[in-house]
Amino acid sequence: MTEPTLQSDLNSFDLKAFLTEYGRLVVAAMEKRIARYPEESRVTQAMRHSLFAGGKRLRPILCMTSAEAVGGNKDHVMDVAAALEFIHTYSLIHDDLPALDDDDYRRGTPTCHKAFDEATAILAGDGLLTSAFEILSHAADDGLLPAEKVLTIIAGISHAAGCNGMILGQMLDIEGEHESLTREELEDIHNNKTGAMIEVSVFSGAYLGGGTPEQIAALDVYAKNVGLAFQVIDDILNVIGDPKVMGKAVGTDAELGKSTYPALMGLDGAQDFAERLINKALQAIVSFDNKCDPLRSIATYILTRSR
Amino acid sequence: MTEPTLQSDLNSFDLKAFLTEYGRLVVAAMEKRIARYPEESRVTQAMRHSLFAGGKRLRPILCMTSAEAVGGNKDHVMDVAAALEFIHTYSLIHDDLPALDDDDYRRGTPTCHKAFDEATAILAGDGLLTSAFEILSHAADDGLLPAEKVLTIIAGISHAAGCNGMILGQMLDIEGEHESLTREELEDIHNNKTGAMIEVSVFSGAYLGGGTPEQIAALDVYAKNVGLAFQVIDDILNVIGDPKVMGKAVGTDAELGKSTYPALMGLDGAQDFAERLINKALQAIVSFDNKCDPLRSIATYILTRSR
């Protein structure tokens, strides 16, 4: 697989430049917020190692872009954007631990427990998760967002990240290793493990950006389909991806005897399935104006990504 | 050491009955809130294993009692009380992991990673921490607490639990193993590792209970001194405690070459120091009326506890 075609059908929209620009804004927002913690502390250093090791910044960018899609201001959701990436990063650090996926490389750099040690990686994950909520607790400080709305977002994010969402999915994923899962069981794992956080990223932006209930509902359909498509492509890349481009090992699902979409439907079937999901996502937001073009373009990009 | 003398100087106050009653309220509050998560899930079972393995419930009881000390209603702080114990329990689960303290028993029962496995224990800790913030995000739902005040509490708790508080202290504690620390360094570790969460437990109750700034400041002095005394006694019990009464191993600090108060000042010196701290704590709240008797009694109990 070659570099993804970042030029989508939306010819006027340069997604690559957009992702670079918004990615920089996310990094700047995270820099500002991690600066609250003592820089000389080993646990802060470990948090920084993983936060700034690259990454697509998909969740914060979805949050910012969803706020703009409904006419909101992305600057007002940067606390939420940063918190989403802190939580995503913590989940990667803990997933990579020897007791879980036991991965040595992530985004081409040593994983947190390899660069530091296991105890520090556990604490760094705990630190990022705790910091995410500290960041969110200050999201109403400048008076741009009402406290009630911020509490709704904290409720949504903690629900999505917790034992009815990401952590439940992670547990089911571990329990499902070396077992032959049905498509429904696999979908349930992914909806929890990655879908819930992608959904709440879109919801946070749409809700804080002032979206109508109809807009928020439409964007939720978008997010559900994009989230699942993202995971289907992840499974495909674990079979056919280039480890150099991906910055991590491939073939690990097969080694662990994990049920995957390619295993269930074949590579072509899985690719077709992902395309159908992305079409559903695009259909859900067909009535939105051109402020929604970044979301459309991201959906198309997910199909063609190589890492 | 025999069972603690729960009868304090405050002859009219039966602390043992009080702790039993309030401990039951904490357990009931936690039961209600853990019920939000799927009971059949392995990670929920692991969370329940550690939540309901006993314990003093000191932090939630301090929160409830501080609310009452300033004339507030403990029923209004039960979300916060439960969240504080969820966070405390997560910190114990992760502390006990092989990569950290590697403890097999806690409160007389197998630690989470022994009863389940390491991956599940990591996820159970993550789950409890995330759930704590989910609980807090709903603390304004019944209209008894304003959203702004709840955000202030989330800010305070995430600060105390995070990389300027408990996690920083935990990291310093690990780094300080096999090193000879000064008394200032040791105090810094403890103020972060246990002090910050005890302080915010008292603050949460006093603030949400409607305390005046003066009352809150006085209770903060109480909390700082009680928190440090608690840790000094912990160090003493690690030397002279009865593992049967404590439900965990003793002598572990010496094995790890940890700096402790008994090592720095001798057993008698450490006991004297704890007594001076408790006297300072009592002095700080000397002008409070008898609604503060439970806090007074808890301070005295901390000196004489055997587990």
Interface residues (C-beta under 8 A of the other chain):
Chain A: R36 Y37 P38 S41 R42 V43 T44 M47 Y90 H94 L97 A99 L100 D117 E118 A119 T120 I122 L123 G125 D126 G127 L129 T130 S131 F133 E134 L136 S137 H138 A140 P146 A147 E148 V150 L151 T152 I154 A155 S158 H159 A161 G162 C163 N164 I167 L168 Q170 M171 L172 I174 E175
Chain B: R36 Y37 P38 S41 R42 V43 T44 M47 Y90 H94 L97 A99 L100 D117 E118 A119 T120 I122 L123 G125 D126 G127 L129 T130 S131 F133 E134 L136 S137 H138 A140 P146 A147 E148 V150 L151 T152 I154 A155 S158 H159 A161 G162 C163 N164 I167 L168 Q170 M171 L172 I174 E175
